[in-house]
Amino acid sequence: MSSTADSHRCVVAERDGALVAMAWVAFTARPPIIGTTGRRSADLQSVFVRPEHRGAGLGVRLVQAAIELARAEGAEHLTVHATPDAAAFYERFGFEPGPTIAQLDLQG
């Protein structure tokens, strides 16, 4: 965590002192535009709840905390790269598929 402290924040859930869920928010500086400097975007990453703790609302609370963190840090946008199975979960928070997002697979 310390190696990415300037660009990433983590929200966690604990039960009885044990880490049971986490979500990361990665912040990216954006180029200035006329009249605006200090622009930032955020990306929600690695949302994970231990299987034995799923269904208790921890994922919902993590995503809500991540959204609030991104707002508090001044991000203009919060994106998430969801699996098809998880897309409906994120849509409940207002995430919408964007018509202008395109992705190039650099590994293939």
C-alpha positions as CSV (number, residue, x, y, z in Angstrom):
1,M,0.0,0.0,0.0
2,S,2.8,2.4,0.8
3,S,4.3,2.1,-2.7
4,T,1.1,3.5,-4.3
5,A,0.0,5.9,-1.5
6,D,0.2,8.9,-3.8
7,S,-2.2,7.4,-6.4
8,H,-4.3,4.8,-4.7
9,R,-6.5,4.6,-1.6
10,C,-8.0,1.5,-0.1
11,V,-11.3,1.1,1.8
12,V,-11.7,-2.0,3.9
13,A,-14.1,-3.9,6.0
14,E,-13.1,-5.7,9.2
15,R,-14.9,-8.3,11.3
16,D,-13.4,-9.2,14.7
17,G,-10.1,-7.6,13.7
18,A,-9.8,-9.5,10.5
19,L,-9.8,-8.0,7.0
20,V,-12.9,-9.4,5.2
21,A,-13.4,-7.0,2.3
22,M,-11.5,-4.3,0.3
23,A,-11.8,-2.0,-2.6
24,W,-9.2,0.3,-4.2
25,V,-9.6,3.6,-5.8
26,A,-6.9,4.7,-8.2
27,F,-6.5,8.4,-8.9
28,T,-5.1,9.8,-12.1
29,A,-4.2,13.3,-12.9
30,R,-5.8,14.7,-16.0
31,P,-4.4,17.3,-18.3
32,P,-5.6,20.9,-17.7
33,I,-8.1,22.5,-19.9
34,I,-8.6,26.2,-20.5
35,G,-9.6,27.7,-17.1
36,T,-9.3,24.4,-15.2
37,T,-6.2,22.9,-13.6
38,G,-5.9,20.1,-11.0
39,R,-8.3,17.8,-12.8
40,R,-8.5,14.1,-11.5
41,S,-10.2,11.0,-12.5
42,A,-10.7,7.9,-10.4
43,D,-11.0,4.2,-11.1
44,L,-12.6,1.7,-8.8
45,Q,-10.5,-1.5,-8.7
46,S,-10.3,-4.9,-7.0
47,V,-13.5,-4.9,-5.0
48,F,-13.4,-8.1,-3.1
49,V,-15.4,-9.6,-0.3
50,R,-14.3,-12.9,1.2
51,P,-16.7,-15.6,0.1
52,E,-17.9,-16.5,3.6
53,H,-18.9,-12.8,4.2
54,R,-20.8,-12.2,0.9
55,G,-24.4,-11.4,1.1
56,A,-24.1,-9.2,4.2
57,G,-24.0,-5.9,2.4
58,L,-20.2,-5.3,2.7
59,G,-19.8,-4.9,-1.1
60,V,-22.5,-2.2,-1.1
61,R,-20.8,-0.4,1.7
62,L,-17.4,-0.6,0.1
63,V,-18.6,0.8,-3.2
64,Q,-20.5,3.6,-1.3
65,A,-17.3,4.5,0.6
66,A,-15.3,4.4,-2.6
67,I,-17.7,6.8,-4.3
68,E,-17.6,9.2,-1.4
69,L,-13.8,9.0,-1.3
70,A,-13.6,9.8,-5.0
71,R,-15.9,12.8,-4.5
72,A,-13.9,14.0,-1.5
73,E,-10.7,13.8,-3.5
74,G,-12.2,15.9,-6.2
75,A,-12.3,13.3,-9.0
76,E,-14.5,14.3,-12.0
77,H,-15.3,10.7,-12.9
78,L,-15.3,7.3,-11.2
79,T,-15.0,4.4,-13.6
80,V,-15.2,0.7,-13.0
81,H,-14.2,-2.2,-15.3
82,A,-16.9,-4.7,-14.3
83,T,-17.2,-8.3,-15.3
84,P,-20.5,-9.0,-17.1
85,D,-21.7,-10.8,-13.9
86,A,-21.0,-7.7,-11.8
87,A,-22.3,-5.0,-14.2
88,A,-25.9,-5.0,-12.7
89,F,-24.4,-4.5,-9.2
90,Y,-22.6,-1.3,-10.2
91,E,-25.6,0.0,-12.2
92,R,-27.5,0.1,-8.9
93,F,-25.1,2.9,-7.8
94,G,-25.6,4.9,-11.0
95,F,-22.6,3.5,-13.1
96,E,-23.6,3.5,-16.7
97,P,-21.9,1.9,-19.7
98,G,-20.2,4.8,-21.5
99,P,-20.6,5.2,-25.2
100,T,-17.2,6.8,-25.6
101,I,-15.1,4.3,-23.7
102,A,-12.9,2.1,-25.8
103,Q,-10.3,-0.3,-24.7
104,L,-7.2,-1.7,-26.5
105,D,-5.9,-5.0,-25.2
106,L,-2.1,-4.5,-25.0
107,Q,-1.4,-8.0,-23.8
108,G,-2.9,-9.8,-26.8
